[in-house]
Every structure is written in structure tokens, then in C-alpha cells.
């Protein structure tokens, strides 16, 4: 799995700014997850999932990409969505996701968030997106 490294910027991203991880090891980390009270330990565990040498350090959001059963996971912080304290609903949301958006109670802890999004995707296989209210805000 290739994911933007910690602290990287998409506007200036190069190959060296990517973290390359073995997806099988990333997903096996679920068995070692000690729970949200020891969440910080999981970021260090990502180093054991790295494939090869070089590249960037895996970011805290790596679990959101590696634990979801999807061909690719786009993790965006659009200004219009990042300012909302709750996931959007209504006509605009239906137009964007064509009625195929997973919704669920999501944790703020990053590895747990990856697990939560994976569960939302498993429960809603038709989902093409999952909007995280407050992501990137002081509350999220």
C-alpha cells in the first residue's frame, strides 16, 4: 500500500514522500490493537509494516487507508466539509454520494477510526464515501 507520509503535502508530493507498507502486515495489526487507551502505540507499529527502505514515515491516518476493504481510499479535508461538526445530510449529500454513503459512530482515535470506517464499509458495501464530521477541526 502506498500512502502519503506523515506531514507531507499533496501539492509537492514526490515518490520519497510516500510510505510503502505491506498491506497484509497492516491488516494483521488489528489482532495486536490494545484499544484506544494505548492508541499511540499503533503509530509505532506501522514501522513493522513498512516494505523496503526509504520513503516517508507512515502517518497517524494510515489505518484509515489500510483497514478499509477498498481498491483505494481518498482521504480529503475540503474546506466545505471540514468546517461542519456533523456529517452533512440532505439533498446535497445525496447528489454527491448518489445515496451510497456509509454513516456510523466514529471514534477520534486514529487506529480505532480505521476499524470503524472498515466496519461502516462492511455494513454498507454499496457505500462510495464516509463523511467524518469535524475531521481536522479542533474537535475532531
N, CA, C and O atoms as CSV, one atom per row, in Angstrom:
chain,resi,resn,atom,element,x,y,z
A,1,UNK,N,N,0.852,-1.160,0.000
A,1,UNK,CA,C,0.000,0.000,0.000
A,1,UNK,C,C,0.902,1.228,0.000
A,1,UNK,O,O,1.881,1.278,0.744
A,2,UNK,N,N,0.583,2.201,-0.816
A,2,UNK,CA,C,1.301,3.467,-0.872
A,2,UNK,C,C,0.394,4.531,-0.251
A,2,UNK,O,O,-0.765,4.670,-0.642
A,3,UNK,N,N,0.924,5.273,0.711
A,3,UNK,CA,C,0.140,6.312,1.378
A,3,UNK,C,C,1.039,7.515,1.623
A,3,UNK,O,O,2.231,7.365,1.894
A,4,UNK,N,N,0.463,8.706,1.527
A,4,UNK,CA,C,1.228,9.928,1.786
A,4,UNK,C,C,1.804,9.854,3.186
A,4,UNK,O,O,1.111,9.516,4.145
A,5,UNK,N,N,3.078,10.175,3.284
A,5,UNK,CA,C,3.760,10.093,4.569
A,5,UNK,C,C,3.345,11.178,5.536
A,5,UNK,O,O,2.659,12.135,5.175
A,6,UNK,N,N,3.770,11.011,6.755
A,6,UNK,CA,C,3.458,11.948,7.828
A,6,UNK,C,C,3.976,13.340,7.502
A,6,UNK,O,O,5.144,13.509,7.151
A,7,UNK,N,N,3.113,14.326,7.616
A,7,UNK,CA,C,3.490,15.718,7.409
A,7,UNK,C,C,3.655,16.129,5.960
A,7,UNK,O,O,4.013,17.274,5.686
A,8,UNK,N,N,3.407,15.229,5.033
A,8,UNK,CA,C,3.569,15.539,3.613
A,8,UNK,C,C,2.474,16.436,3.083
A,8,UNK,O,O,1.418,16.579,3.700
A,9,UNK,N,N,2.731,17.035,1.945
A,9,UNK,CA,C,1.788,17.942,1.296
A,9,UNK,C,C,1.504,17.419,-0.110
A,9,UNK,O,O,2.436,17.175,-0.876
A,10,UNK,N,N,0.244,17.245,-0.453
A,10,UNK,CA,C,-0.101,16.735,-1.783
A,10,UNK,C,C,0.390,17.635,-2.908
A,10,UNK,O,O,0.691,17.160,-4.003
A,11,UNK,N,N,0.471,18.931,-2.639
A,11,UNK,CA,C,0.893,19.875,-3.667
A,11,UNK,C,C,2.344,19.705,-4.085
A,11,UNK,O,O,2.708,20.077,-5.200
A,12,UNK,N,N,3.169,19.157,-3.225
A,12,UNK,CA,C,4.593,18.984,-3.531
A,12,UNK,C,C,5.039,17.532,-3.392
A,12,UNK,O,O,6.237,17.261,-3.303
A,13,UNK,N,N,4.096,16.603,-3.371
A,13,UNK,CA,C,4.389,15.197,-3.123
A,13,UNK,C,C,5.270,14.601,-4.222
A,13,UNK,O,O,5.015,14.778,-5.413
A,14,UNK,N,N,6.305,13.896,-3.791
A,14,UNK,CA,C,7.159,13.123,-4.690
A,14,UNK,C,C,7.169,11.680,-4.185
A,14,UNK,O,O,6.599,11.385,-3.135
A,15,UNK,N,N,7.809,10.793,-4.922
A,15,UNK,CA,C,7.870,9.386,-4.513
A,15,UNK,C,C,8.465,9.231,-3.112
A,15,UNK,O,O,8.021,8.380,-2.342
A,16,UNK,N,N,9.467,10.050,-2.779
A,16,UNK,CA,C,10.090,9.980,-1.469
A,16,UNK,C,C,9.162,10.386,-0.335
A,16,UNK,O,O,9.448,10.095,0.827
A,17,UNK,N,N,8.072,11.042,-0.646
A,17,UNK,CA,C,7.103,11.461,0.360
A,17,UNK,C,C,6.036,10.424,0.637
A,17,UNK,O,O,5.106,10.675,1.403
A,18,UNK,N,N,6.163,9.261,0.019
A,18,UNK,CA,C,5.194,8.184,0.226
A,18,UNK,C,C,5.746,7.143,1.184
A,18,UNK,O,O,6.938,6.834,1.161
A,19,UNK,N,N,4.885,6.611,2.016
A,19,UNK,CA,C,5.223,5.467,2.856
A,19,UNK,C,C,4.704,4.235,2.119
A,19,UNK,O,O,3.571,4.232,1.639
A,20,UNK,N,N,5.516,3.205,2.028
A,20,UNK,CA,C,5.126,1.974,1.349
A,20,UNK,C,C,5.029,0.883,2.400
A,20,UNK,O,O,6.010,0.557,3.069
A,21,UNK,N,N,3.841,0.325,2.535
A,21,UNK,CA,C,3.587,-0.666,3.578
A,21,UNK,C,C,3.067,-1.967,2.990
A,21,UNK,O,O,2.435,-1.979,1.934
A,22,UNK,N,N,3.338,-3.047,3.677
A,22,UNK,CA,C,2.763,-4.342,3.319
A,22,UNK,C,C,1.357,-4.391,3.896
A,22,UNK,O,O,1.163,-4.321,5.110
A,23,UNK,N,N,0.399,-4.511,3.021
A,23,UNK,CA,C,-0.998,-4.490,3.431
A,23,UNK,C,C,-1.344,-5.682,4.332
A,23,UNK,O,O,-2.155,-5.543,5.248
A,24,UNK,N,N,-0.748,-6.837,4.087
A,24,UNK,CA,C,-1.039,-7.999,4.938
A,24,UNK,C,C,-0.602,-7.737,6.380
A,24,UNK,O,O,-1.308,-8.115,7.315
A,25,UNK,N,N,0.540,-7.101,6.567
A,25,UNK,CA,C,1.003,-6.779,7.924
A,25,UNK,C,C,0.141,-5.692,8.558
A,25,UNK,O,O,-0.165,-5.734,9.750
A,26,UNK,N,N,-0.242,-4.719,7.731
A,26,UNK,CA,C,-1.089,-3.622,8.228
A,26,UNK,C,C,-2.402,-4.191,8.775
A,26,UNK,O,O,-2.836,-3.830,9.869
A,27,UNK,N,N,-3.016,-5.068,8.016
A,27,UNK,CA,C,-4.301,-5.635,8.439
A,27,UNK,C,C,-4.142,-6.617,9.592
A,27,UNK,O,O,-5.057,-6.765,10.403
A,28,UNK,N,N,-2.998,-7.289,9.679
A,28,UNK,CA,C,-2.741,-8.201,10.800
A,28,UNK,C,C,-2.580,-7.432,12.111
A,28,UNK,O,O,-2.752,-8.004,13.187
A,29,UNK,N,N,-2.250,-6.142,12.029
A,29,UNK,CA,C,-2.078,-5.324,13.240
A,29,UNK,C,C,-3.375,-5.230,14.045
A,29,UNK,O,O,-3.340,-4.908,15.232
A,30,UNK,N,N,-4.508,-5.505,13.415
A,30,UNK,CA,C,-5.792,-5.497,14.135
A,30,UNK,C,C,-5.755,-6.431,15.344
A,30,UNK,O,O,-6.327,-6.138,16.394
A,31,UNK,N,N,-5.071,-7.555,15.170
A,31,UNK,CA,C,-5.013,-8.540,16.263
A,31,UNK,C,C,-4.200,-8.033,17.450
A,31,UNK,O,O,-4.350,-8.538,18.563
A,32,UNK,N,N,-3.361,-7.062,17.228
A,32,UNK,CA,C,-2.492,-6.540,18.288
A,32,UNK,C,C,-3.003,-5.227,18.878
A,32,UNK,O,O,-2.384,-4.680,19.790
A,33,UNK,N,N,-4.104,-4.726,18.380
A,33,UNK,CA,C,-4.617,-3.434,18.834
A,33,UNK,C,C,-5.018,-3.507,20.298
A,33,UNK,O,O,-5.910,-4.279,20.648
A,34,UNK,N,N,-4.374,-2.713,21.175
A,34,UNK,CA,C,-4.667,-2.776,22.605
A,34,UNK,C,C,-5.861,-1.929,23.047
A,34,UNK,O,O,-6.240,-1.973,24.217
A,35,UNK,N,N,-6.454,-1.165,22.143
A,35,UNK,CA,C,-7.584,-0.303,22.495
A,35,UNK,C,C,-7.193,1.164,22.507
A,35,UNK,O,O,-6.012,1.509,22.477
A,36,UNK,N,N,-8.205,2.022,22.550
A,36,UNK,CA,C,-7.974,3.463,22.402
A,36,UNK,C,C,-7.095,4.052,23.501
A,36,UNK,O,O,-6.434,5.067,23.279
A,37,UNK,N,N,-7.077,3.439,24.676
A,37,UNK,CA,C,-6.254,3.987,25.756
A,37,UNK,C,C,-4.758,3.863,25.457
A,37,UNK,O,O,-3.950,4.547,26.084
A,38,UNK,N,N,-4.376,2.997,24.503
A,38,UNK,CA,C,-2.967,2.843,24.124
A,38,UNK,C,C,-2.795,3.063,22.621
A,38,UNK,O,O,-1.946,2.445,21.979
A,39,UNK,N,N,-3.604,3.939,22.092
A,39,UNK,CA,C,-3.642,4.240,20.653
A,39,UNK,C,C,-2.279,4.633,20.082
A,39,UNK,O,O,-1.935,4.213,18.978
A,40,UNK,N,N,-1.504,5.424,20.806
A,40,UNK,CA,C,-0.224,5.918,20.287
A,40,UNK,C,C,0.737,4.791,19.932
A,40,UNK,O,O,1.596,4.971,19.069
A,41,UNK,N,N,0.614,3.653,20.565
A,41,UNK,CA,C,1.489,2.523,20.263
A,41,UNK,C,C,1.295,2.020,18.836
A,41,UNK,O,O,2.213,1.442,18.255
A,42,UNK,N,N,0.131,2.230,18.275
A,42,UNK,CA,C,-0.138,1.712,16.933
A,42,UNK,C,C,0.622,2.482,15.861
A,42,UNK,O,O,0.989,1.898,14.842
A,43,UNK,N,N,0.867,3.767,16.059
A,43,UNK,CA,C,1.633,4.528,15.076
A,43,UNK,C,C,3.036,3.941,14.972
A,43,UNK,O,O,3.560,3.790,13.868
A,44,UNK,N,N,3.652,3.608,16.103
A,44,UNK,CA,C,4.976,2.989,16.090
A,44,UNK,C,C,4.920,1.600,15.434
A,44,UNK,O,O,5.885,1.182,14.794
A,45,UNK,N,N,3.815,0.897,15.586
A,45,UNK,CA,C,3.677,-0.440,14.995
A,45,UNK,C,C,3.667,-0.382,13.471
A,45,UNK,O,O,4.008,-1.371,12.821
A,46,UNK,N,N,3.285,0.755,12.885
A,46,UNK,CA,C,3.275,0.878,11.424
A,46,UNK,C,C,4.670,0.681,10.844
A,46,UNK,O,O,4.806,0.250,9.699
A,47,UNK,N,N,5.707,0.990,11.618
A,47,UNK,CA,C,7.075,0.804,11.133
A,47,UNK,C,C,7.343,-0.659,10.800
A,47,UNK,O,O,8.142,-0.949,9.910
A,48,UNK,N,N,6.690,-1.584,11.496
A,48,UNK,CA,C,6.866,-3.004,11.222
A,48,UNK,C,C,6.120,-3.453,9.971
A,48,UNK,O,O,6.287,-4.580,9.506
A,49,UNK,N,N,5.309,-2.571,9.440
A,49,UNK,CA,C,4.551,-2.873,8.231
A,49,UNK,C,C,5.236,-2.333,6.979
A,49,UNK,O,O,4.796,-2.618,5.865
A,50,UNK,N,N,6.302,-1.560,7.146
A,50,UNK,CA,C,6.983,-0.950,6.003
A,50,UNK,C,C,7.543,-2.001,5.064
A,50,UNK,O,O,7.972,-3.073,5.489
A,51,UNK,N,N,7.531,-1.675,3.782
A,51,UNK,CA,C,8.072,-2.541,2.744
A,51,UNK,C,C,9.308,-1.861,2.169
A,51,UNK,O,O,9.200,-0.805,1.547
A,52,UNK,N,N,10.444,-2.437,2.366
A,52,UNK,CA,C,11.678,-1.870,1.831
A,52,UNK,C,C,12.211,-0.742,2.687
A,52,UNK,O,O,11.714,-0.473,3.781
A,53,UNK,N,N,13.238,-0.087,2.160
A,53,UNK,CA,C,13.885,1.007,2.880
A,53,UNK,C,C,13.591,2.327,2.190
A,53,UNK,O,O,13.262,2.367,1.004
A,54,UNK,N,N,13.712,3.393,2.945
A,54,UNK,CA,C,13.471,4.714,2.379
A,54,UNK,C,C,12.006,5.077,2.434
A,54,UNK,O,O,11.181,4.362,3.002
A,55,UNK,N,N,11.711,6.201,1.831
A,55,UNK,CA,C,10.332,6.675,1.846
A,55,UNK,C,C,10.024,7.411,3.135
A,55,UNK,O,O,10.893,7.599,3.986
A,56,UNK,N,N,8.804,7.813,3.260
A,56,UNK,CA,C,8.365,8.622,4.401
A,56,UNK,C,C,7.884,7.743,5.548
A,56,UNK,O,O,7.597,6.558,5.378
A,57,UNK,N,N,7.806,8.356,6.705
A,57,UNK,CA,C,7.232,7.681,7.873
A,57,UNK,C,C,5.720,7.611,7.695
A,57,UNK,O,O,5.105,8.586,7.264
A,58,UNK,N,N,5.115,6.477,8.020
A,58,UNK,CA,C,3.654,6.368,7.910
A,58,UNK,C,C,2.967,7.394,8.815
A,58,UNK,O,O,3.409,7.649,9.935
A,59,UNK,N,N,1.899,7.964,8.316
A,59,UNK,CA,C,1.177,8.971,9.095
A,59,UNK,C,C,0.235,8.314,10.095
A,59,UNK,O,O,-0.020,7.111,10.039
A,60,UNK,N,N,-0.268,9.118,10.996
A,60,UNK,CA,C,-1.223,8.663,12.006
A,60,UNK,C,C,-2.528,8.180,11.363
A,60,UNK,O,O,-3.280,7.422,11.976
A,61,UNK,N,N,-2.794,8.618,10.132
A,61,UNK,CA,C,-4.027,8.248,9.439
A,61,UNK,C,C,-3.889,6.995,8.575
A,61,UNK,O,O,-4.809,6.654,7.831
A,62,UNK,N,N,-2.762,6.313,8.666
A,62,UNK,CA,C,-2.512,5.134,7.839
A,62,UNK,C,C,-3.606,4.079,7.988
A,62,UNK,O,O,-3.980,3.446,7.001
A,63,UNK,N,N,-4.120,3.879,9.186
A,63,UNK,CA,C,-5.153,2.858,9.406
A,63,UNK,C,C,-6.412,3.140,8.598
A,63,UNK,O,O,-7.093,2.203,8.180
A,64,UNK,N,N,-6.734,4.398,8.370
A,64,UNK,CA,C,-7.930,4.724,7.577
A,64,UNK,C,C,-7.775,4.216,6.149
A,64,UNK,O,O,-8.773,3.958,5.476
A,65,UNK,N,N,-6.556,4.072,5.684
A,65,UNK,CA,C,-6.310,3.615,4.324
A,65,UNK,C,C,-6.130,2.101,4.255
A,65,UNK,O,O,-6.586,1.470,3.302
A,66,UNK,N,N,-5.479,1.520,5.241
A,66,UNK,CA,C,-5.132,0.119,5.172
A,66,UNK,C,C,-6.166,-0.847,5.690
A,66,UNK,O,O,-6.141,-2.020,5.317
A,67,UNK,N,N,-7.067,-0.406,6.528
A,67,UNK,CA,C,-8.027,-1.332,7.128
A,67,UNK,C,C,-9.347,-1.409,6.377
A,67,UNK,O,O,-10.145,-2.315,6.620
A,68,UNK,N,N,-9.585,-0.474,5.472
A,68,UNK,CA,C,-10.832,-0.459,4.700
A,68,UNK,C,C,-10.668,-1.354,3.478
A,68,UNK,O,O,-9.690,-1.220,2.741
A,69,UNK,N,N,-11.607,-2.259,3.255
A,69,UNK,CA,C,-11.562,-3.159,2.115
A,69,UNK,C,C,-12.063,-2.422,0.871
A,69,UNK,O,O,-13.236,-2.498,0.507
A,70,UNK,N,N,-11.134,-1.709,0.235
A,70,UNK,CA,C,-11.453,-0.944,-0.974
A,70,UNK,C,C,-10.194,-0.855,-1.826
A,70,UNK,O,O,-9.079,-0.925,-1.310
A,71,UNK,N,N,-10.380,-0.702,-3.124
A,71,UNK,CA,C,-9.229,-0.603,-4.030
A,71,UNK,C,C,-8.382,0.617,-3.718
A,71,UNK,O,O,-7.158,0.571,-3.849
A,72,UNK,N,N,-9.009,1.694,-3.311
A,72,UNK,CA,C,-8.289,2.902,-2.891
A,72,UNK,C,C,-9.154,3.674,-1.924
A,72,UNK,O,O,-10.381,3.577,-1.942
A,73,UNK,N,N,-8.492,4.443,-1.079
A,73,UNK,CA,C,-9.197,5.275,-0.103
A,73,UNK,C,C,-8.677,6.692,-0.260
A,73,UNK,O,O,-7.490,6.950,-0.065
A,74,UNK,N,N,-9.562,7.606,-0.612
A,74,UNK,CA,C,-9.205,9.019,-0.726
A,74,UNK,C,C,-9.578,9.686,0.584
A,74,UNK,O,O,-10.728,9.627,1.018
A,75,UNK,N,N,-8.615,10.310,1.199
A,75,UNK,CA,C,-8.810,10.977,2.495
A,75,UNK,C,C,-8.602,12.467,2.245
A,75,UNK,O,O,-7.477,12.921,2.035
A,76,UNK,N,N,-9.678,13.207,2.268
A,76,UNK,CA,C,-9.645,14.620,1.907
A,76,UNK,C,C,-10.127,15.497,3.056
A,76,UNK,O,O,-10.875,15.050,3.925
A,77,UNK,N,N,-9.689,16.742,3.045
A,77,UNK,CA,C,-10.123,17.737,4.020
A,77,UNK,C,C,-10.638,18.972,3.272
A,77,UNK,O,O,-10.029,20.038,3.365
A,78,UNK,N,N,-11.737,18.850,2.540
A,78,UNK,CA,C,-12.251,20.035,1.839
A,78,UNK,C,C,-12.772,21.055,2.843
A,78,UNK,O,O,-13.373,20.695,3.855
A,79,UNK,N,N,-12.536,22.323,2.553
A,79,UNK,CA,C,-12.992,23.373,3.466
A,79,UNK,C,C,-14.485,23.264,3.752
A,79,UNK,O,O,-14.918,23.484,4.884
A,80,UNK,N,N,-15.272,22.928,2.738
A,80,UNK,CA,C,-16.721,22.871,2.934
A,80,UNK,C,C,-17.126,21.773,3.910
A,80,UNK,O,O,-18.119,21.925,4.622
A,81,UNK,N,N,-16.386,20.680,3.960
A,81,UNK,CA,C,-16.736,19.597,4.866
A,81,UNK,C,C,-16.029,19.691,6.198
A,81,UNK,O,O,-16.576,19.268,7.216
A,82,UNK,N,N,-14.818,20.239,6.217
A,82,UNK,CA,C,-14.040,20.288,7.452
A,82,UNK,C,C,-14.622,21.243,8.473
A,82,UNK,O,O,-14.316,21.135,9.661
A,83,UNK,N,N,-15.431,22.150,8.051
A,83,UNK,CA,C,-15.994,23.135,8.973
A,83,UNK,C,C,-17.261,22.646,9.656
A,83,UNK,O,O,-17.752,23.271,10.596
A,84,UNK,N,N,-17.784,21.531,9.179
A,84,UNK,CA,C,-19.036,21.019,9.721
A,84,UNK,C,C,-18.779,20.123,10.931
A,84,UNK,O,O,-17.935,19.230,10.856
A,85,UNK,N,N,-19.487,20.339,12.048
A,85,UNK,CA,C,-19.294,19.482,13.218
A,85,UNK,C,C,-19.969,18.120,13.087
A,85,UNK,O,O,-19.706,17.223,13.888
A,86,UNK,N,N,-20.831,17.954,12.092
A,86,UNK,CA,C,-21.508,16.676,11.883
A,86,UNK,C,C,-21.493,16.348,10.401
A,86,UNK,O,O,-21.394,17.252,9.571
A,87,UNK,N,N,-21.591,15.054,10.049
A,87,UNK,CA,C,-21.644,14.711,8.635
A,87,UNK,C,C,-22.828,15.381,7.954
A,87,UNK,O,O,-23.912,15.443,8.533
A,88,UNK,N,N,-22.643,15.886,6.726
A,88,UNK,CA,C,-23.748,16.529,6.023
A,88,UNK,C,C,-24.839,15.527,5.666
A,88,UNK,O,O,-24.581,14.336,5.493
A,89,UNK,N,N,-26.040,16.030,5.563
A,89,UNK,CA,C,-27.171,15.209,5.160
A,89,UNK,C,C,-28.009,16.044,4.212
A,89,UNK,O,O,-27.737,17.228,4.012
A,90,UNK,N,N,-29.007,15.442,3.640
A,90,UNK,CA,C,-29.927,16.190,2.797
A,90,UNK,C,C,-29.604,16.046,1.320
A,90,UNK,O,O,-28.828,15.177,0.924
A,91,UNK,N,N,-30.206,16.907,0.510
A,91,UNK,CA,C,-30.139,16.808,-0.940
A,91,UNK,C,C,-28.711,16.907,-1.475
A,91,UNK,O,O,-28.338,16.132,-2.356
A,92,UNK,N,N,-27.911,17.830,-0.972
A,92,UNK,CA,C,-26.537,17.970,-1.464
A,92,UNK,C,C,-25.749,16.686,-1.221
A,92,UNK,O,O,-24.996,16.248,-2.091
A,93,UNK,N,N,-25.913,16.090,-0.064
A,93,UNK,CA,C,-25.218,14.847,0.265
A,93,UNK,C,C,-25.671,13.720,-0.657
A,93,UNK,O,O,-24.846,12.927,-1.111
A,94,UNK,N,N,-26.970,13.638,-0.939
A,94,UNK,CA,C,-27.486,12.593,-1.826
A,94,UNK,C,C,-26.933,12.757,-3.235
A,94,UNK,O,O,-26.637,11.763,-3.898
A,95,UNK,N,N,-26.788,14.005,-3.710
A,95,UNK,CA,C,-26.243,14.233,-5.046
A,95,UNK,C,C,-24.781,13.803,-5.122
A,95,UNK,O,O,-24.375,13.164,-6.093
A,96,UNK,N,N,-23.993,14.142,-4.119
A,96,UNK,CA,C,-22.568,13.823,-4.143
A,96,UNK,C,C,-22.338,12.323,-4.078
A,96,UNK,O,O,-21.536,11.794,-4.848
A,97,UNK,N,N,-23.017,11.629,-3.185
A,97,UNK,CA,C,-22.771,10.208,-2.983
A,97,UNK,C,C,-23.824,9.304,-3.609
A,97,UNK,O,O,-23.781,8.089,-3.416
A,98,UNK,N,N,-24.774,9.873,-4.358
A,98,UNK,CA,C,-25.821,9.097,-5.023
A,98,UNK,C,C,-26.501,8.121,-4.056
A,98,UNK,O,O,-26.875,7.011,-4.436
A,99,UNK,N,N,-26.653,8.555,-2.805
A,99,UNK,CA,C,-27.310,7.713,-1.814
A,99,UNK,C,C,-26.453,6.583,-1.294
A,99,UNK,O,O,-26.945,5.720,-0.566
A,100,UNK,N,N,-25.176,6.570,-1.654
A,100,UNK,CA,C,-24.290,5.474,-1.256
A,100,UNK,C,C,-23.206,5.972,-0.318
A,100,UNK,O,O,-22.027,5.985,-0.672
A,101,UNK,N,N,-23.597,6.372,0.857
A,101,UNK,CA,C,-22.619,6.835,1.846
A,101,UNK,C,C,-22.847,6.064,3.128
A,101,UNK,O,O,-23.977,5.912,3.593
A,102,UNK,N,N,-21.758,5.583,3.688
A,102,UNK,CA,C,-21.865,4.885,4.965
A,102,UNK,C,C,-21.849,5.880,6.102
A,102,UNK,O,O,-21.117,6.869,6.050
A,103,UNK,N,N,-22.629,5.640,7.112
A,103,UNK,CA,C,-22.676,6.506,8.282
A,103,UNK,C,C,-22.603,5.622,9.510
A,103,UNK,O,O,-23.229,4.564,9.558
A,104,UNK,N,N,-21.853,6.044,10.485
A,104,UNK,CA,C,-21.776,5.286,11.719
A,104,UNK,C,C,-21.133,6.127,12.794
A,104,UNK,O,O,-20.629,7.215,12.514
A,105,UNK,N,N,-21.140,5.646,14.008
A,105,UNK,CA,C,-20.462,6.328,15.107
A,105,UNK,C,C,-18.971,6.099,14.933
A,105,UNK,O,O,-18.514,4.956,14.914
A,106,UNK,N,N,-18.211,7.175,14.808
A,106,UNK,CA,C,-16.790,7.063,14.519
A,106,UNK,C,C,-15.966,7.639,15.650
A,106,UNK,O,O,-16.301,8.685,16.207
A,107,UNK,N,N,-14.890,6.955,15.987
A,107,UNK,CA,C,-14.007,7.366,17.077
A,107,UNK,C,C,-13.017,8.425,16.613
A,107,UNK,O,O,-12.744,8.546,15.419
A,108,UNK,N,N,-12.484,9.188,17.555
A,108,UNK,CA,C,-11.450,10.176,17.236
A,108,UNK,C,C,-10.069,9.525,17.193
A,108,UNK,O,O,-9.185,10.017,16.493
A,109,UNK,N,N,-9.866,8.433,17.924
A,109,UNK,CA,C,-8.578,7.748,17.932
A,109,UNK,C,C,-8.338,7.150,16.548
A,109,UNK,O,O,-9.234,6.523,15.981
A,110,UNK,N,N,-7.149,7.337,16.004
A,110,UNK,CA,C,-6.899,7.027,14.601
A,110,UNK,C,C,-6.972,5.550,14.224
A,110,UNK,O,O,-7.606,5.230,13.218
A,111,UNK,N,N,-6.365,4.639,14.968
A,111,UNK,CA,C,-6.466,3.232,14.595
A,111,UNK,C,C,-7.906,2.776,14.749
A,111,UNK,O,O,-8.428,2.054,13.900
A,112,UNK,N,N,-8.543,3.192,15.822
A,112,UNK,CA,C,-9.949,2.850,16.021
A,112,UNK,C,C,-10.801,3.435,14.906
A,112,UNK,O,O,-11.767,2.808,14.471
A,113,UNK,N,N,-10.458,4.619,14.444
A,113,UNK,CA,C,-11.187,5.231,13.330
A,113,UNK,C,C,-11.088,4.359,12.084
A,113,UNK,O,O,-12.077,4.174,11.376
A,114,UNK,N,N,-9.901,3.825,11.813
A,114,UNK,CA,C,-9.748,2.911,10.681
A,114,UNK,C,C,-10.629,1.682,10.831
A,114,UNK,O,O,-11.260,1.242,9.870
A,115,UNK,N,N,-10.670,1.132,12.031
A,115,UNK,CA,C,-11.542,-0.018,12.297
A,115,UNK,C,C,-13.011,0.357,12.115
A,115,UNK,O,O,-13.786,-0.410,11.545
A,116,UNK,N,N,-13.389,1.536,12.602
A,116,UNK,CA,C,-14.781,1.987,12.496
A,116,UNK,C,C,-15.195,2.182,11.035
A,116,UNK,O,O,-16.288,1.783,10.635
A,117,UNK,N,N,-14.316,2.797,10.246
A,117,UNK,CA,C,-14.643,3.024,8.831
A,117,UNK,C,C,-14.727,1.687,8.101
A,117,UNK,O,O,-15.594,1.502,7.246
A,118,UNK,N,N,-13.838,0.758,8.429
A,118,UNK,CA,C,-13.896,-0.576,7.826
A,118,UNK,C,C,-15.230,-1.253,8.151
A,118,UNK,O,O,-15.812,-1.925,7.299
A,119,UNK,N,N,-15.708,-1.076,9.378
A,119,UNK,CA,C,-16.997,-1.657,9.770
A,119,UNK,C,C,-18.157,-0.995,9.028
A,119,UNK,O,O,-19.105,-1.674,8.632
A,120,UNK,N,N,-18.090,0.316,8.838
A,120,UNK,CA,C,-19.124,1.022,8.077
A,120,UNK,C,C,-19.149,0.503,6.642
A,120,UNK,O,O,-20.222,0.267,6.087
A,121,UNK,N,N,-17.966,0.322,6.036
A,121,UNK,CA,C,-17.885,-0.188,4.664
A,121,UNK,C,C,-18.431,-1.616,4.588
A,121,UNK,O,O,-19.156,-1.952,3.652
A,122,UNK,N,N,-18.087,-2.454,5.564
A,122,UNK,CA,C,-18.573,-3.836,5.569
A,122,UNK,C,C,-20.098,-3.886,5.702
A,122,UNK,O,O,-20.751,-4.729,5.085
A,123,UNK,N,N,-20.659,-2.987,6.502
A,123,UNK,CA,C,-22.106,-2.954,6.706
A,123,UNK,C,C,-22.846,-2.304,5.538
A,123,UNK,O,O,-24.047,-2.509,5.364
A,124,UNK,N,N,-22.120,-1.518,4.739
A,124,UNK,CA,C,-22.711,-0.792,3.606
A,124,UNK,C,C,-21.834,-1.000,2.379
A,124,UNK,O,O,-21.169,-0.059,1.947
A,125,UNK,N,N,-21.809,-2.199,1.800
A,125,UNK,CA,C,-20.887,-2.475,0.697
A,125,UNK,C,C,-21.085,-1.572,-0.516
A,125,UNK,O,O,-20.168,-1.404,-1.320
A,126,UNK,N,N,-22.272,-0.991,-0.652
A,126,UNK,CA,C,-22.533,-0.086,-1.765
A,126,UNK,C,C,-21.974,1.318,-1.528
A,126,UNK,O,O,-21.968,2.143,-2.442
A,127,UNK,N,N,-21.508,1.593,-0.321
A,127,UNK,CA,C,-21.038,2.939,0.034
A,127,UNK,C,C,-19.830,3.338,-0.804
A,127,UNK,O,O,-18.916,2.543,-1.025
A,128,UNK,N,N,-19.845,4.578,-1.262
A,128,UNK,CA,C,-18.705,5.125,-2.005
A,128,UNK,C,C,-18.007,6.210,-1.199
A,128,UNK,O,O,-17.030,6.797,-1.664
A,129,UNK,N,N,-18.494,6.478,-0.006
A,129,UNK,CA,C,-17.861,7.501,0.816
A,129,UNK,C,C,-18.341,7.442,2.243
A,129,UNK,O,O,-19.382,6.864,2.553
A,130,UNK,N,N,-17.563,8.049,3.093
A,130,UNK,CA,C,-17.899,8.151,4.507
A,130,UNK,C,C,-17.428,9.534,4.947
A,130,UNK,O,O,-16.228,9.805,4.968
A,131,UNK,N,N,-18.350,10.391,5.291
A,131,UNK,CA,C,-18.019,11.753,5.675
A,131,UNK,C,C,-17.805,11.791,7.180
A,131,UNK,O,O,-18.663,11.361,7.951
A,132,UNK,N,N,-16.656,12.307,7.590
A,132,UNK,CA,C,-16.314,12.382,9.006
A,132,UNK,C,C,-16.546,13.801,9.484
A,132,UNK,O,O,-15.768,14.696,9.157
A,133,UNK,N,N,-17.581,14.018,10.237
A,133,UNK,CA,C,-17.863,15.354,10.752
A,133,UNK,C,C,-16.792,15.817,11.714
A,133,UNK,O,O,-16.385,15.071,12.605
A,134,UNK,N,N,-16.332,17.050,11.539
A,134,UNK,CA,C,-15.364,17.628,12.431
A,134,UNK,C,C,-13.926,17.185,12.196
A,134,UNK,O,O,-13.033,17.618,12.924
A,135,UNK,N,N,-13.669,16.332,11.199
A,135,UNK,CA,C,-12.313,15.862,10.919
A,135,UNK,C,C,-11.440,17.064,10.587
A,135,UNK,O,O,-11.776,17.857,9.708
A,136,UNK,N,N,-10.331,17.197,11.284
A,136,UNK,CA,C,-9.427,18.313,11.021
A,136,UNK,C,C,-9.758,19.566,11.803
A,136,UNK,O,O,-9.017,20.547,11.750
A,137,UNK,N,N,-10.860,19.542,12.526
A,137,UNK,CA,C,-11.226,20.704,13.335
A,137,UNK,C,C,-10.691,20.504,14.737
A,137,UNK,O,O,-10.244,19.404,15.062
A,138,UNK,N,N,-10.717,21.518,15.576
A,138,UNK,CA,C,-10.230,21.346,16.950
A,138,UNK,C,C,-10.954,20.240,17.705
A,138,UNK,O,O,-10.394,19.665,18.639
A,139,UNK,N,N,-12.200,19.929,17.313
A,139,UNK,CA,C,-12.964,18.874,17.991
A,139,UNK,C,C,-12.669,17.496,17.416
A,139,UNK,O,O,-12.927,16.496,18.086
A,140,UNK,N,N,-12.127,17.404,16.172
A,140,UNK,CA,C,-12.000,16.101,15.533
A,140,UNK,C,C,-10.646,15.779,15.204
A,140,UNK,O,O,-10.381,14.708,14.658
